[in-house]
Amino acid sequence: MPEIVRTDEWAPLVIRTDCTDDVAWREVVAELERVAGGEGEWESPVHLVDDRRWDGVTSDEALVAAARDEELSVVFLADGVTMRSPLRPLLALDLGADDDHDLDPVYYQELIDSPPPREVRVLPDAVHLVHGNLQLANLDFPEFAEAAAADPEGVVRDV
């Protein structure tokens, strides 16, 4: 996969992995930019990867590529579900899930027996909420998965 070079650790990484619908992609980008710009009070950029070499990349392949950035805690994919759903939910993948090499053996066994969720659907207006809270370690990925599970559409929303 092409290398991803981010210049701002506070900019969520969104990778387009489905290039079948340019109109849907433009809607996702517009929503991300609308949310990022808000009322012009503050700027919150998004690092967009719109490269046809990513077309068809699986979530596992994207995880491997994104994990090269040690500062990144989550990556968002604009995949087939994103393009087909009117909600345009991005697939958020937890990059911290494999950070278990220093764990207590008992807790490690619990993780093996009942692994935490590694992915969740996130509406574009909640991308900054999820990314920022994970970067700051205010919330853990499973908390966002719980929020999605409680949502009628199964997505994380900005409240």
Secondary structure by P-SEA (a helix, b strand, c coil): ccbbbbccccbbbbbbcccccaaaaaaaaaaaaaaaaccccbbbbbbcccccccccccaaaaaaaacccccccbbbbbcccccccccbbbbbbbccccccccccaaaaaaaaacccccbbbbcccaaaaaaaaaaaccccaaaaaaaaaaccccccccc
